[in-house]
Amino acid sequence: MSLIEKLETDVELKGSAEQFHEVFCSRPHHISNVSPTKVQGVELQEGEWGKEGSIICWNYVHDGKAQIAKELVEKVDPVKNLVTFKVIEGDVLNEFKSFKSTIQATPKGNCCVAHWTFEYEKLHPGVSHPEALLEFTAEISKEIDAHLTSAN
């Protein structure tokens, strides 16, 4: 029996798809300035910001616990405003054999929609779906959007 699952959500944003994409792709280290209660820091460990094959490490607080996620930037598509991260180390892998997150920002009139997709394989059937983590990323998306739109 396969334990591979998918979870998705859309977040309506007031800013542009290009600006939102650029934050997650090329400037994730700025997210801790925008959402300091959730993200304490993002460090580039290998490669270059915004480049496939780079490795970044997130320090964040989720459900009241300090956590880390070391991620490989697996795919960057500036035309589609899409970036895919694959967790290679960290707390998420205590419950999941594999975990990928894809963020795609799509223009919608003068605004955009951030579409988050989690693809994951549970270590065992008793592991809960990462709905709380998906909500956490949606909240961060809204905080980034508020920052981007207040700066304009």
URPE-V163578 format. One record per backbone hydrogen bond with DSSP energy under -1.0 kcal/mol. CO is the residue of the C=O (numbers start at 1). NH is the residue of the N-H. If there is no record, write none. Layout:
co=CO nh=NH
co=CO nh=NH
This chain:
co=3 nh=122
co=5 nh=120
co=7 nh=118
co=9 nh=116
co=11 nh=114
co=13 nh=112
co=16 nh=20
co=17 nh=21
co=18 nh=22
co=19 nh=23
co=20 nh=24
co=21 nh=25
co=22 nh=26
co=22 nh=27
co=27 nh=30
co=28 nh=31
co=30 nh=33
co=30 nh=34
co=31 nh=35
co=35 nh=38
co=35 nh=39
co=38 nh=61
co=41 nh=59
co=43 nh=57
co=46 nh=55
co=48 nh=51
co=51 nh=54
co=54 nh=73
co=55 nh=45
co=55 nh=46
co=56 nh=71
co=57 nh=43
co=58 nh=69
co=59 nh=40
co=59 nh=41
co=60 nh=67
co=62 nh=65
co=65 nh=62
co=67 nh=60
co=68 nh=91
co=69 nh=58
co=70 nh=88
co=70 nh=89
co=71 nh=56
co=72 nh=74
co=72 nh=86
co=73 nh=53
co=75 nh=84
co=77 nh=82
co=81 nh=105
co=82 nh=77
co=83 nh=103
co=84 nh=74
co=84 nh=75
co=85 nh=101
co=86 nh=72
co=89 nh=70
co=90 nh=93
co=91 nh=94
co=92 nh=95
co=92 nh=96
co=95 nh=123
co=98 nh=121
co=99 nh=87
co=100 nh=119
co=101 nh=85
co=102 nh=117
co=103 nh=83
co=104 nh=115
co=106 nh=113
co=108 nh=111
co=111 nh=108
co=112 nh=13
co=113 nh=106
co=114 nh=11
co=115 nh=104
co=116 nh=9
co=117 nh=102
co=118 nh=7
co=119 nh=100
co=120 nh=5
co=121 nh=97
co=121 nh=98
co=124 nh=127
co=129 nh=131
co=130 nh=134
co=131 nh=135
co=132 nh=136
co=133 nh=137
co=134 nh=138
co=135 nh=139
co=136 nh=140
co=137 nh=141
co=138 nh=142
co=139 nh=143
co=140 nh=144
co=141 nh=145
co=142 nh=146
co=143 nh=147
co=144 nh=148
co=145 nh=149
co=146 nh=150
co=147 nh=151
